[in-house]
Structure formats: structure tokens, C-alpha cells
Amino acid sequence: MLRDKSLNRKFDKIRAKEEAGLLKPATGSRALRKMMSNRLAMAGVVIFAVILLASVFAPLLTVHDPLKVDLRSMLQSPSAEHILGTDRTGRDVFARILYGGRVSILVGLGSALIAAVIGVGIGAYTAYRGGWIDIIALRASEIFMAFPQIILVLLLVSITGQSLTNLIIIFVLTGWASMYRMARARVLSLREEEYVQALQSFGVPTVKICYKHILPNALGPIMVNITLSTAMFILAEAGLSFLGLGVPLSIPTWGNILNVAQDLRVLQNNWWLWLPVGSVISLFVLSINFIGDGLRDSTDPTLQG
């Protein structure tokens, strides 16, 4: 009884505000409002934006050249001149982290977007058309997913050699299948909807139905998968570069900077060579995961409040 009375009083207050014109109807996207109300997701957006902008505008944040060797300044600890110290060849660590972020983010985000375009494009069309073309695409994706991704990446890197372009191509080849299967599953569930059948009855072209009317309704989980793939590719690049199998060491990336941590003496005595870049990688990947969780919560209709 007390609970019912409390609820009635709350409803009476809301009704009074409506009658007084104090409550305004919500405008804009409901998913966007839910995303902005998610504190972790917005914290992820802020961290992501800060690191991305710092990498893009690196020349404005540091005067040091990330490739310039200065043997007189080897292994200097953090100071006013070198905020995060120098490495074993006298290169500024802060500058290398900023400029390295450009390459690492390009590899991670670029590979995820290209894989998404290929996988989603094929998955949406073949799932809608069905038939032999769908069977061929499905079997091709199963072949790529049958191998452990890290083993396949190591094999392809060993065959094609180390280069930035090769690494992106390898990540796309090993990452499109998961995007394809997600897009295929979503389109298979949507192609039986009444609005799709109505479009078919009006003679709307297949491509238009597939990409203009069905695909936008399947983008929610696909966007989440893109964020997760971006984080995965950044970690994969860092791991490969740490092992000396990623981007050539002459190019500054987060993984190449972290490569020096293979030396136990560096781990014990030169924390500025591995701790700052390791923290940046962790924060960036964590921010992407927060954004992905926020996108999932805001676009999933079963979680709408």
C-alpha cells in the first residue's frame, strides 16, 4: 500500500508538470541520448579523442623529431627537455609515442574499417540473395576462421615480409570473416520483415533493398564489432612489433617502442621506455571497449529503457 501511494504521488507530480508545460518532449536520437548518459562510454570517447588528437597534432605538442638519433642523450630519464626521457639511441620517447600513435591507430582503425566494408558488403548482399553465392561466401569465411588468427597473421607476415601495407592487408584478410558472418546473420533475420516484402512487391532493385533499406537496420552490432576489431588489431600490431614481426623498426609505432622491453635490464632500470607507451596502449584499447559497450547498450532494442 505504501509503495502504491508513493508511485501515485510521483505520477501526480509528473502530470502536474505536464499540465504546467514544464516537461518538454525529448528530441533527437534516443540511441544518442542513451549513449551520452553512459558515463563509461563518454569517458571512453574523451580518452579516445585526446589520444587521437594528440597523435594527429603531434608537431604542435613536441619539437623533437621521433627519428633523430642523439648519442649524447642516450637513456636520459624524464626531464624538462625530454618529458618522458630518451631511448637507447637518444630519441625522444614522448615524440615517438605521439608519432607512433598515428601509425598504430591507422593500422587498427583502418584495418577494421576496410574489413568491415568488405565483410559487411559481401555478407549483406549474399545473405539477401541466398543460393549458391551465399554458400560460396559462407564456405570462404569458414576457411579463414578455421585457423587461429594469430597463427595465420604470423604465417602471412613471414611470407610477405614486414611493411605497413602488408600488415594492414593481412589484418583485413584475417578480420573480414567475422564482419561478414555478423552482417549475414542480421540480414537473414531482417529480409523476412514485412517492409522488405513490400519493397519486393513494388519491384525495388535488389541492391537498393539490401544496402539502403535493410543494412541501416543492422548497423548497431556491426558498429560494436568494428570497435572491438580496432582494439584487437592495435593489440595485434603491438604484439607483432614487440616480437619484431610487425611494422619495420625504422617506423615509430607503439609496438616498436615497446620492443625494448624484451631486455630485462630495461624493465628494471629504464621504466620510461616501456611504462608510458604501455599505459597509452592500455588506455586507448580500454576507451575503445567502453565506446563499444556504450554502442551496444544504446543500439540494442532489448536494452532500451
N, C-alpha and C positions, 0 to 999 in steps of 0.2 A: 504493500500500500504506500509506504513512504517513498519507494522508488517511483511508483506511478505518479505520485503528486509532484515529485521533483522533475520528472520528464514533462509533465503538463505545464509546470511553471516555465521551463525552458522554451517549450513550444509557444506559450503565450508571449514571452519576450520577443521571440523571433517574429511572430505575427504582428506584434506592435511595431517593431522596426520596419516591417514591410509596409504596413499601413502608413507609417510616417515618412516613407520614401528614403529611409536610411540605408536600406540594403539595395545594392546595385547588382544587376545580373553580371555574372562572370563573362569576360570577353577573352578572345584569343584561344589558343590551343590548350585543351585540357591536359594533353601529354606534356606540353612545355611547362605548364603551371606545376604539375606534379614533379617534373624533373627539377625545377627551381626550388621546390620545397624540400628536396632531398639534400641534406647538409653534406653528406659524404660525396655525393655526385658533384655538388657545386665546389667543394674543396678540391676534388679531382680536376675539375675544369680550370680552377685557378692555378693549381700546380702545373698542369699541362701547358697552360698559356704562358706562364712565367718562363718555364724551361724552353719552350718553343721560341718565344720572342727573344730570349737571351741568346739562343743559338743563331737566329736569323740576323739579329743586330749585334753580333759579336764584335765587329770592328769599332762599335761605339762604346763597348764595355771594357776593352783592353787594347793597349797599344803594342802588345807583344805579338810577334809572328810565331804561330804554333810550330813552324818547321825550322825556325832559326836555331842553329846549334851554337852554344856558347860554352866552350870547355872550361872557361874561368869561373863559371857559375854552376858547376855540377853539384847536384844533390843539396841545394840550399833549402833550408827549412822555410816555412812561410814567413814573409816579412812585408814591409810596406811596399817594396818594389815588386816582389813576386807574392801575390796574395796567398797562393797555395803552393809556393815553393817551386823548385825546378826538378827535372828528372836527371837521369844519369848522363845525358848529353847537354845539359844546361838549358833545355827548352822549358818554357813557362807552362806549368801544369794547368793553371786556370784558363789560359788561352787555348790549350789543347782540348780541354773539356768543352769549352764553348764551341769551337770549330768542329770538334768531333761529334757534337750533338747534331750538327747539320747532316752528316753522313749517316749516323745511326738512325735518326728519325726518318731520313729519306729511305733507307733500306727497309725499316719496319713498316712505316705508313704506306710508302709507295708499293711495296710488295703486297701488302694486304689489300690495297685498293685495286691493283691490277688483277690479283687473284679473284677478288670479288666481281669485277666486271666480267671476267671470263667465266667464272663458275656460275654466277647468277644468270648471265646472258644465256649460257647453254642450258642450265637447269630449268629456267622458266619456259623456254621455247620447247625443249624436248618433252617436258612434263605435260605441257598443254597439248602438243601434237600427239604424243604417245607413239605406239607402233615400234617399228624396227629402229628408228632413230633414237628413241628413248632407251631401248635395250642396249644399243652400242655405247651411248654415252654413260649409261649406268655401269656397264662392264669396264669401261676405261677408268672410271673413278675408283672402282673396286681394285683394279690393278695397282693404282698409285697408293691407295690406302692400305694395301696388303703388307707393304713394307713399313717398318718403323721409320718415322720421318727423319730422325737424327741420323740413322744409318744411311738412308737414301741421300741426305744432304752431304754427308761426309764422302760418300761414293762419287757423287757428281762433282763435288769440289776437287777431288783427287783427279778426276778425268779431265775436267775442263780447265783447271788451274785457278789461281787466285786473281780475282778482279771484282770491282764493284758491280759491273754489269752482269757478270756471271752469277754473282751471289743473288742478285735480285731475280734473275731468270730462274735460278734453282729454287728460291723460295716460292715463286709463282707456281712452278711445276709441282711442288710438293704441297701447296696450300689451296689450289683451286678446287680440289675434290670435295673438301668439307663444305665449302661455299655452295658448290653445285648440289650436293645432297640436301642441304638445308632449303635452298630455293626450290628444288624439285618437290620436296615434301610439302612445302607451303602451297605451291601452285596446284598440286594434286588435290589438296583439300579445298581449294578455292574454285577450281574450274567447274565444280558441280553446283555452284551457287546459282540462284535464280537470275541474278543480273547478268551473269555470263551467258546463260541460255537465251536470255532476251536479246543480248547483243548478237549472238549467233543467228537468231531468227531474223534479225534485221540485215543480215549479210555484212556485218562489220568484218574487215580483214583480220586474219589470224594474228598477224604481228601486232596490230593495233590493240586487239583484245588482250593479248598476252602482256605487252610491255606498258600500255597506257592505263588499262583498267584493272588487271589482276596484280601485276608486280607492285604497284604502290601500296596495296593492302598487305603485302608480305614483307615490307621493308623493316619492320620492327626487329624481329630476331636476326635478320641479316646484318643490320647495323651493329647489334651487340656482338655478332660473330666477327665483324671487321675489327672492333676494338680489341677483342681477345686475340685475334691473329696478329694485330700490330704489336701487342705486348710480347707474344710468343716469338715473333720474328726479331724483335730487338734483343731479347734474351738469347736467341739462337745466334745472332751476329756476334754478340758479346762473347758467348761461349766458344764459337769457332775462332774468333780473333784471339781469344785468350790461349787457345791451343796452337795458334799460328796458322790456321787454315781458312781464315776469313778474308777480310779486305787486306790488301798488302800493307805491311807495317809502315810504309812511307806515307800512307794516308791516315791522318788522325781520326780515330773513331773511339767510342767509349770502350769497346772491346780491346782495341790495340793499346790504349792507355793502361788498361787493367792487365795487360800481358806481363808487365814487370812483376806482378805479384806471384809469379811462379818461383821467384827467388825467396828463400826463407829469410835471408838477411834483410831483404826489403820489407817483408812483413813485420819483422821485429824492430827495425831501426828507422824506416822511412815511411811512416804511416800516410804522409800526404800524397804519396804516389798511387795509393790504391783506395784509401778510405773515402775521399771526396767523390771520385768518379763512381765508386760502388754505391755511395749514397744517392747520387744523381740517378743512376740506373734504377735503383730500388724505388725511389720516389716517382720517377716517370712511369714505370710499369704499374705501380700501385695506383697512380692517378688515372691511368687508362682503365684499370679494372674497376675503379669507383665509377667512372663515367659509364662503362659497360653495364654495371649493376643498375645505375640510375636509368639508363635507356631501357633496360629490360623491364624494370618496375613501371616505367611511365608508358610503355607501348603495349604491354601485355594486358588485354582486356579483362582477364580473370583477376588481375591485381588492381584494377581501377577502383578507387574509393569514392 
